[in-house]
Amino acid sequence: MENLRSCIDACLACMVTCEICVTDCIKEGNWECISICRDCADICTLCARFDSRGSTYGSGLHALCAEICNACAVECAKHAAHHASCKECAAACKKCAEICGQLA
């Protein structure tokens, strides 16, 4: 259960940072970042919900969450030098991808 709790916490933290990043990127018109952050926020929310209820479909979802989080981390890292929210998002996505990848 401790592994699931860590995953839930990482997914929720990632979702929040993705939503903040989307809000900031809307102001900049950074559409690639917005698109992947929205997908990442949604999959992280779903993954946390599945883990919270102990769903038997969790491992497949963990794999997809890790894949999307990795993609989001790569995109946000491109903008990290000049956008604090992208830097924070990349770090949260990387952490979430690692934890989800271990559970996949």
Secondary structure, DSSP 8 states (H G I E B T S, - for coil): -HHHHHHHHHHHHHHHHHHHHHHHHHHHT-HHHHHHHHHHHHHHHHHHHHHHTT-TTHHHHHHHHHHHHHHHHHHHHTTTTT-HHHHHHHHHHHHHHHHHHHH-
